[in-house]
Every structure is written in C-alpha cells, then in structure tokens.
C-alpha cells in the first residue's frame, strides 16, 4: 500500500510539515509528478531563480523608465531621476542603492501585452501565454519545480518552489501540472521574530516542548511498533523523521533570520519586503531552485506618490542588498533575479478626486529588471515613447522573457515538452499564432 496524504493527515503526527514531504508519497494512488516529461537540456548557466513580484503593478515611470521631460502630469513630484554607475542609464530618484549597482542588472523598458486586468495580466507575465486558451498553463515556478525539482534530482527537504509569504490568488501557479507543483507559501512575516513559517515554526511552542511532544507520541504509539519492518510503516517513520528535521533540525533553520548579523538585516531593511529578500538568498544558498517574493501594495489607484515614498525605498534597499549579497557570495552568476509586476501604471496621473494623484493599470508598455544567471549587466533593452505610453523600440512579450530564462536554466523552450492532461506534449513557450508580438528571446543581454 502506498502512503497517501489522507493517511498522513489521519495520523495526526506530521501536521503541515509532513505535507511538505509529499514527493516521497503518492496522491490517490498516482505519482505526484507526471510520468511523461521531455526536457531538451543545454548546459545551464543558472541553477536558481528569485522572482521579486511587485503585486499590483509598479509604475514604470517612477522606477526603471523615468520621463522627466513629460512634465508634471506624468511625473508628479518624482521628476528628478538619478544617474547610475553605468553611463547613460538613469532610474527613479527613490532608488539610490540600485543606482549604485546598475552594472549588475539590465533593464527591459518595452515589455508589453496590452492587458489591463490583474488576473489575466499576472497569468500572461508568469506563464508567457495568452489568457483565455483551452488549457491553464503552469507558471515558471511550477515548471522549474518539475524539471529542476522533483524530476531533476532535487534532494532538499524544503520544497523546490517557495513563495514568501502568501499566494496571490490571481491564477493557478501550477496550471495543468497539478497541485504537486504548486508553491509552498510560507505564511508569516520574515520581519517578525520568529518568522512563523506554517508547519515549521509555531511561535507559542518552544523547541523543548516540541521534543517533549514527540517523546510522548512515541511512548503512546504501540501500533507503530507492530508495523516495524513493513515498507509502508518504514516509509511513514522516515516521513516523521524528515518532518521533525524541518521543525527541529538544521533544514528548517534556513527560515531563522536571527542567525544573520544585525547589520545585514538592517541593510536589507527591517520590513517584510527587505527580510523576504534576505530569506530568498538563504533559500537559494540551500539549493532551492525557485523562490517568489510576493510584495504587495503596488496597486496605487489613489495617492500614488505617498505610497511610492514608502514602497520604493523598501524595494531599493531589499533588492540592492540581494544583488550585492548574491554577488559577494559567488551566487549571482548562477541565480536569475527578475523584478516586475503584471503591468505598469498609467503614465498620466489622475489628479482629480477620488484618485488624488493616482495611477491606473497600464499593459501597453512596462518595465522589468533582470540580473544574474547569465544575464549581462549594465544594459537596456527596448524603449518606450517620450511619455511612456507605448513601445517605441524592440517590443518584448512575456514569452520572450520566459524563454530567455528557460534557456539560461538549460531548458530549450522550443523542444522541451510539458505533459498535459489530454496527452499532448506542449512546448515551454508558445509558437506561431499563439505568440504575442515580441521579437524573440533577449539575446542582446544573454
């Protein structure tokens, strides 16, 4: 008999931590990963990805594509962009730390999909597919979880696809691959002490109390002793050991940010976004291949500039420190970092009530930052027009960005196949009429 999640839950032993260990089990008698996969592998330059997702859509004019000449109705109070350490590249004035490190990243200023709804835009940017097709495609994290995780020899106890700290709920990240490839969302807040990761850290229960509970469980578990030597019960015992390794052992310590020096934590910023960037670095160091930071608060329909004076300094410190740490630790060359949201925001500011200086949704053109893992630094791809309203040069579709990252991970986006529920073999990125109007992968920065 195979152990299913139902058996684990009924046991009451492993709890949420045990459910993280489901790769060792099956669900409803079926394998938890598809039996048919086809990965056309190239020599990878990247082994991990950190996605900094600015949930709600950041303004491209206030971040990576400033337009000071467009005037007050477009720039508002943020009309003084700053030079970076790369000649000719300027970014928003509230990003001074990132300005010091522009040689470590490239900017894409011509992303486009023309979608102005959160759900469908988020789906497009994270899958590279148009919304409304027959199948729900998996996001990049789920694909990496498959090829670089469970089917790729990943051995860690931490799941291969981790979200800090909560799911967006905008679309199914795993798509047709199924729930095994959905991300593990940590919950909690890494800026709090302790970081209460669901199923791993319970703030009200000390380590000693956890050990006492486990000892009592073993004293009462006479039934388990009767099954010793049987494959099913041995597998269950192994699952318990692994679950407690997450709760009490070294594996779960990856989430213990108190192990970092105070000056490091201060440099990242003592806020949820900054400490999430620090946690992401620690996860990548432990070999986790895909980490998403879901940073909320970027849907600024009202009082946009007040929000930016809080959000942009947090992004600046957190993302700049992440790039610096990865670089100093020799991890940037093998770790892709990409930062964007589902779209940009309206270049023209809505000054009238009730918006009072707000920006709406804008999918015609927006920006992204990419770094590491084989992406060159100090470059700009594409351009928007003088007001940031349309693509002026080199349109980049989400599929172009996805395909570029897959290539750097050693997955050929044209010949690597995903298994679908109806038995089709599906490319990682769309072809022909299924594609948006981009111009192909980002060869100029790879």
C-alpha positions as CSV (number, residue, x, y, z in Angstrom):
1,X,0.0,0.0,0.0
2,X,1.3,3.5,-0.9
3,X,1.1,6.2,1.7
4,X,-1.3,9.0,0.7
5,X,-1.8,12.4,2.1
6,X,-5.0,11.2,3.7
7,X,-3.0,8.6,5.7
8,X,-0.6,11.4,6.8
9,X,-3.4,13.7,7.9
10,X,-5.3,11.0,9.7
11,X,-2.2,10.1,11.6
12,X,-2.1,13.5,13.3
13,X,1.7,13.1,13.6
14,X,3.3,15.1,10.8
15,X,0.9,18.0,10.5
16,X,1.7,20.7,7.9
17,X,5.5,20.0,7.9
18,X,4.8,16.4,6.9
19,X,2.8,17.6,3.9
20,X,5.9,19.4,2.6
21,X,7.4,15.9,2.2
22,X,4.8,14.6,-0.2
23,X,7.4,13.9,-3.0
24,X,8.1,10.7,-1.1
25,X,4.4,9.7,-1.3
26,X,1.6,9.4,-3.8
27,X,-1.8,11.1,-4.1
28,X,-4.8,8.9,-4.7
29,X,-2.6,6.1,-5.8
30,X,-1.0,8.2,-8.6
31,X,2.6,9.6,-8.8
32,X,2.8,13.2,-7.7
33,X,4.8,14.1,-10.8
34,X,4.0,13.3,-14.4
35,X,5.5,10.1,-15.8
36,X,6.0,11.7,-19.2
37,X,8.2,14.6,-19.4
38,X,10.7,15.6,-22.0
39,X,13.5,18.1,-21.2
40,X,15.8,19.1,-24.0
41,X,18.7,20.2,-21.9
42,X,21.5,22.6,-22.7
43,X,24.4,23.4,-20.4
44,X,22.7,25.6,-17.8
45,X,24.2,28.9,-16.8
46,X,21.6,29.3,-14.0
47,X,20.6,26.9,-11.3
48,X,18.1,29.0,-9.4
49,X,15.6,31.9,-9.8
50,X,14.4,34.6,-7.4
51,X,11.3,36.4,-8.6
52,X,10.5,39.7,-7.0
53,X,6.9,40.2,-7.9
54,X,5.6,43.7,-7.3
55,X,2.0,42.6,-6.8
56,X,-0.5,45.1,-8.3
57,X,1.8,46.6,-10.9
58,X,4.5,49.2,-10.3
59,X,4.8,52.5,-12.2
60,X,7.5,52.2,-14.9
61,X,7.9,56.0,-14.9
62,X,8.7,56.1,-11.2
63,X,11.1,53.1,-11.2
64,X,13.1,51.9,-14.3
65,X,11.9,54.2,-17.1
66,X,11.6,57.8,-15.9
67,X,10.4,60.5,-18.3
68,X,11.2,63.9,-16.6
69,X,10.6,65.8,-19.9
70,X,7.0,64.6,-20.0
71,X,6.0,67.2,-17.3
72,X,4.2,67.3,-14.1
73,X,1.0,65.5,-15.3
74,X,3.2,62.4,-15.9
75,X,5.9,62.6,-13.3
76,X,4.2,64.4,-10.4
77,X,6.7,65.1,-7.6
78,X,9.1,62.4,-8.8
79,X,10.7,64.3,-11.7
80,X,14.4,64.1,-10.8
81,X,15.7,60.7,-12.0
82,X,19.2,59.9,-10.9
83,X,22.2,58.6,-12.8
84,X,23.5,55.1,-12.2
85,X,27.0,53.7,-12.2
86,X,26.6,53.0,-15.9
87,X,26.9,55.9,-18.2
88,X,23.6,56.8,-19.9
89,X,21.3,54.8,-17.6
90,X,19.1,56.7,-15.2
91,X,16.4,55.4,-12.9
92,X,13.8,56.8,-10.4
93,X,15.1,59.2,-7.8
94,X,13.9,57.0,-4.9
95,X,16.2,54.1,-5.9
96,X,19.8,55.3,-5.0
97,X,21.1,51.9,-3.9
98,X,20.0,50.2,-7.1
99,X,21.6,53.1,-9.0
100,X,25.0,52.1,-7.5
101,X,24.7,48.6,-8.9
102,X,23.3,49.1,-12.4
103,X,26.4,47.2,-13.8
104,X,24.9,44.1,-12.2
105,X,21.5,44.2,-13.9
106,X,19.8,45.0,-17.1
107,X,16.5,46.9,-17.6
108,X,13.8,45.9,-20.1
109,X,11.8,49.0,-20.9
110,X,9.5,47.6,-23.6
111,X,7.6,44.7,-22.1
112,X,4.1,44.6,-23.5
113,X,0.9,42.5,-23.5
114,X,-1.9,45.1,-23.7
115,X,-3.8,43.6,-20.8
116,X,-5.2,45.8,-18.0
117,X,-6.8,43.3,-15.7
118,X,-4.8,41.9,-12.7
119,X,-5.6,38.2,-13.1
120,X,-5.1,37.9,-16.8
121,X,-2.0,40.1,-16.9
122,X,-0.4,38.2,-14.0
123,X,-1.1,34.9,-15.8
124,X,0.4,36.2,-19.0
125,X,3.6,37.6,-17.4
126,X,4.2,34.4,-15.3
127,X,3.4,31.8,-17.9
128,X,4.3,33.5,-21.2
129,X,0.8,32.6,-22.5
130,X,-2.2,34.5,-23.6
131,X,-5.2,34.2,-21.3
132,X,-8.4,32.5,-22.4
133,X,-6.9,29.4,-24.1
134,X,-8.3,26.0,-23.5
135,X,-5.6,24.9,-21.0
136,X,-4.4,26.7,-17.9
137,X,-0.7,26.7,-18.3
138,X,1.8,26.5,-15.4
139,X,3.8,29.4,-14.2
140,X,7.6,29.4,-14.5
141,X,8.0,28.4,-10.8
142,X,5.9,25.2,-11.3
143,X,7.9,24.3,-14.5
144,X,11.2,24.8,-12.6
145,X,9.8,22.7,-9.7
146,X,9.2,19.9,-12.2
147,X,12.4,19.9,-14.2
148,X,14.9,21.3,-11.6
149,X,13.0,19.9,-8.6
150,X,11.2,16.6,-8.2
151,X,12.1,15.2,-11.7
152,X,15.5,16.8,-11.6
153,X,17.1,15.0,-8.7
154,X,16.4,17.7,-6.1
155,X,17.1,16.3,-2.6
156,X,16.3,19.1,-0.2
157,X,13.6,18.8,2.4
158,X,12.4,22.4,1.7
159,X,10.1,22.3,-1.3
160,X,11.7,23.3,-4.6
161,X,9.2,26.2,-5.2
162,X,8.7,28.5,-2.3
163,X,6.6,31.7,-2.0
164,X,7.4,34.4,0.5
165,X,4.9,34.9,2.1
166,X,1.5,34.4,0.6
167,X,-0.1,33.3,-2.7
168,X,-1.5,36.0,-5.0
169,X,-4.7,34.1,-5.7
170,X,-4.7,35.6,-9.2
171,X,-4.3,32.3,-11.1
172,X,-3.3,28.7,-10.5
173,X,0.5,28.8,-10.4
174,X,0.7,25.1,-11.2
175,X,-1.8,25.1,-14.0
176,X,-2.3,21.7,-15.7
177,X,0.7,20.2,-13.9
178,X,-1.4,19.8,-10.8
179,X,-1.1,20.6,-7.1
180,X,2.2,18.8,-6.6
181,X,3.9,21.7,-8.4
182,X,2.1,24.5,-6.6
183,X,4.3,26.6,-4.4
184,X,4.8,26.2,-0.7
185,X,3.6,29.5,0.7
186,X,5.4,30.2,4.0
187,X,2.8,32.5,5.6
188,X,4.1,34.6,8.5
189,X,6.3,37.7,8.2
190,X,10.1,37.4,8.0
191,X,10.3,40.8,9.6
192,X,8.9,39.4,12.8
193,X,10.8,37.3,15.4
194,X,10.3,34.4,14.9
195,X,9.4,34.1,11.3
196,X,6.3,31.9,11.8
197,X,6.6,29.6,8.7
198,X,3.5,27.5,8.6
199,X,4.1,23.9,9.6
200,X,7.7,24.6,10.6
201,X,7.7,27.4,13.3
202,X,4.9,27.7,15.9
203,X,5.7,30.9,17.9
204,X,3.8,29.7,21.0
205,X,5.6,26.3,21.1
206,X,9.2,26.1,22.2
207,X,11.7,23.6,20.7
208,X,11.8,21.7,24.0
209,X,8.0,21.4,24.0
210,X,8.1,20.0,20.5
211,X,10.7,17.4,21.6
212,X,8.5,16.5,24.7
213,X,5.5,16.1,22.4
214,X,7.4,13.8,20.1
215,X,8.7,11.7,23.0
216,X,5.1,11.4,24.4
217,X,3.9,10.4,21.0
218,X,6.4,7.6,20.7
219,X,5.5,6.3,24.2
220,X,1.9,6.1,23.2
221,X,2.5,4.7,19.7
222,X,2.3,0.9,20.3
223,X,0.6,0.4,17.0
224,X,3.6,1.7,15.1
225,X,5.9,-0.8,16.8
226,X,3.7,-3.6,15.4
227,X,4.3,-2.5,11.9
228,X,8.1,-2.1,12.2
229,X,9.8,-3.7,9.2
230,X,6.8,-3.3,6.8
231,X,7.6,-1.0,3.9
232,X,4.5,1.2,4.5
233,X,5.3,1.9,8.1
234,X,9.0,2.3,7.5
235,X,8.2,5.0,4.9
236,X,5.9,6.7,7.4
237,X,8.6,6.6,10.0
238,X,11.0,8.2,7.5
239,X,8.5,10.9,6.8
240,X,8.2,11.6,10.5
241,X,12.0,11.9,10.8
242,X,12.1,14.4,7.9
243,X,9.2,16.4,9.3
244,X,10.9,16.8,12.6
245,X,14.1,17.6,10.8
246,X,12.3,20.6,9.4
247,X,10.8,21.6,12.7
248,X,13.8,20.9,15.0
249,X,16.8,20.2,12.8
250,X,19.1,22.2,10.5
251,X,16.9,22.2,7.4
252,X,14.2,24.4,9.0
253,X,16.9,26.8,10.3
254,X,17.0,28.4,6.8
255,X,14.0,30.4,7.9
256,X,15.6,31.6,11.1
257,X,16.8,35.1,10.1
258,X,18.1,35.7,13.6
259,X,21.2,33.8,12.5
260,X,22.1,36.8,10.3
261,X,24.1,39.7,11.7
262,X,22.1,42.7,12.7
263,X,23.9,44.9,10.2
264,X,22.9,42.6,7.4
265,X,19.3,42.6,8.4
266,X,19.4,46.4,8.7
267,X,21.0,46.7,5.2
268,X,18.1,44.7,3.7
269,X,15.5,46.8,5.6
270,X,13.5,45.7,8.7
271,X,10.3,45.3,6.7
272,X,8.5,42.4,5.0
273,X,9.9,43.0,1.6
274,X,13.5,43.5,2.7
275,X,13.5,40.5,5.0
276,X,11.9,38.4,2.3
277,X,14.8,39.3,0.0
278,X,17.2,38.1,2.8
279,X,15.2,34.9,3.2
280,X,15.3,34.3,-0.5
281,X,19.0,34.5,-0.5
282,X,19.2,31.9,2.3
283,X,16.9,29.6,0.4
284,X,18.9,29.7,-2.8
285,X,22.1,29.1,-0.7
286,X,20.4,25.9,0.5
287,X,19.7,24.8,-3.1
288,X,16.1,25.8,-3.5
289,X,15.7,26.3,-7.3
290,X,12.7,28.8,-7.4
291,X,11.7,31.4,-4.9
292,X,9.0,34.0,-5.4
293,X,8.7,37.1,-3.2
294,X,5.1,38.4,-3.5
295,X,5.4,42.0,-2.5
296,X,2.0,43.6,-2.0
297,X,0.9,47.3,-2.2
298,X,1.7,48.4,-5.7
299,X,-1.9,48.8,-7.0
300,X,-1.8,52.6,-6.4
301,X,-5.1,53.9,-7.9
302,X,-5.2,56.6,-5.2
303,X,-2.5,58.7,-3.6
304,X,0.2,57.0,-5.6
305,X,3.1,59.3,-4.7
306,X,2.6,58.9,-1.0
307,X,2.7,55.2,-1.4
308,X,5.8,55.3,-3.6
309,X,7.7,57.3,-0.9
310,X,7.3,54.2,1.3
311,X,7.4,51.4,-1.1
312,X,10.3,52.4,-3.4
313,X,12.9,52.9,-0.6
314,X,12.0,49.4,0.7
315,X,12.4,47.9,-2.7
316,X,15.6,49.8,-3.2
317,X,17.3,48.5,-0.1
318,X,16.0,45.0,-0.3
319,X,16.7,44.3,-4.0
320,X,20.1,46.1,-4.0
321,X,21.2,44.1,-0.9
322,X,20.0,40.9,-2.5
323,X,22.1,41.6,-5.6
324,X,25.1,42.6,-3.6
325,X,25.0,39.5,-1.3
326,X,24.5,37.1,-4.2
327,X,27.4,38.7,-6.0
328,X,29.7,38.6,-3.0
329,X,28.9,35.0,-2.2
330,X,29.5,33.9,-5.8
331,X,25.8,33.1,-6.4
332,X,24.8,35.8,-8.8
333,X,26.3,34.1,-11.8
334,X,24.1,31.1,-11.2
335,X,20.9,32.8,-9.9
336,X,18.5,34.7,-12.1
337,X,16.8,37.6,-10.3
338,X,13.8,39.2,-12.1
339,X,11.7,42.0,-10.8
340,X,8.4,43.3,-12.2
341,X,4.7,43.2,-11.8
342,X,1.8,42.2,-14.0
343,X,1.8,45.6,-15.8
344,X,2.9,49.2,-15.4
345,X,0.7,52.1,-14.4
346,X,-0.9,54.9,-16.4
347,X,1.7,57.4,-17.4
348,X,-0.7,60.3,-17.0
349,X,-1.5,60.9,-13.3
350,X,-5.2,61.2,-12.2
351,X,-5.1,64.2,-10.0
352,X,-8.9,64.6,-9.7
353,X,-11.0,63.2,-6.8
354,X,-11.3,60.4,-5.8
355,X,-7.9,59.4,-7.1
356,X,-6.0,62.4,-5.7
357,X,-2.8,61.7,-7.6
358,X,-3.3,58.0,-8.6
359,X,-2.2,55.8,-11.5
360,X,-4.3,53.1,-13.1
361,X,-3.4,49.8,-14.9
362,X,-1.2,50.0,-18.0
363,X,-0.3,46.9,-20.0
364,X,0.7,48.7,-23.2
365,X,4.3,49.1,-22.1
366,X,6.1,48.5,-18.7
367,X,9.5,47.6,-17.3
368,X,11.4,44.8,-15.7
369,X,14.8,44.3,-14.1
370,X,16.8,41.2,-14.8
371,X,20.1,40.1,-13.3
372,X,22.4,37.1,-12.9
373,X,22.2,33.6,-14.1
374,X,23.8,34.6,-17.5
375,X,22.1,37.9,-18.0
376,X,24.5,40.7,-18.7
377,X,24.6,43.8,-16.6
378,X,24.6,47.5,-17.4
379,X,22.3,47.2,-20.5
380,X,18.9,48.5,-21.5
381,X,16.6,46.5,-23.8
382,X,13.9,48.4,-25.8
383,X,12.4,51.8,-25.2
384,X,9.0,53.4,-24.6
385,X,7.9,56.7,-26.2
386,X,8.5,60.1,-24.7
387,X,5.6,59.8,-22.3
388,X,6.0,56.1,-21.5
389,X,2.6,55.3,-23.2
390,X,3.6,52.9,-26.0
391,X,6.5,50.8,-27.1
392,X,8.9,52.8,-29.2
393,X,11.6,50.2,-29.9
394,X,12.1,46.4,-29.5
395,X,8.8,45.1,-28.1
396,X,9.3,42.3,-25.6
397,X,6.5,39.8,-25.0
398,X,6.2,37.8,-21.8
399,X,7.1,34.7,-23.8
400,X,10.4,36.3,-24.8
401,X,11.3,36.9,-21.2
402,X,10.2,33.4,-20.1
403,X,12.0,31.8,-23.0
404,X,15.2,33.6,-22.2
405,X,15.1,32.5,-18.5
406,X,14.3,28.9,-19.5
407,X,17.3,28.9,-21.9
408,X,19.6,30.1,-19.2
409,X,18.3,27.4,-16.9
410,X,19.3,24.8,-19.6
411,X,15.8,24.1,-20.8
412,X,15.3,24.6,-24.5
413,X,12.0,26.5,-24.7
414,X,11.2,25.2,-28.2
415,X,11.9,21.5,-27.7
416,X,11.3,20.9,-24.0
417,X,7.9,19.4,-23.6
418,X,5.3,19.5,-20.8
419,X,2.8,16.7,-20.3
420,X,-0.8,17.9,-20.5
421,X,-4.0,16.2,-19.1
422,X,-5.1,15.3,-22.6
423,X,-1.8,13.6,-23.6
424,X,-0.3,16.4,-25.7
425,X,3.3,17.3,-25.4
426,X,3.4,21.1,-25.0
427,X,6.3,23.5,-25.6
428,X,7.6,25.6,-22.7
429,X,6.8,28.8,-24.7
430,X,4.2,29.3,-27.5
431,X,4.9,29.3,-31.2
432,X,3.3,30.8,-34.3
433,X,-0.1,32.3,-33.9
434,X,-0.1,31.6,-30.1
435,X,2.7,34.1,-29.5
436,X,2.4,37.8,-28.7
437,X,4.1,40.3,-30.9
438,X,7.5,40.2,-29.4
439,X,10.8,39.8,-31.3
440,X,12.2,36.7,-29.6
441,X,14.5,35.9,-26.8
442,X,16.7,38.5,-25.2
443,X,19.9,37.5,-27.0
444,X,21.4,41.0,-26.6
445,X,21.7,40.6,-22.8
446,X,22.5,36.8,-22.7
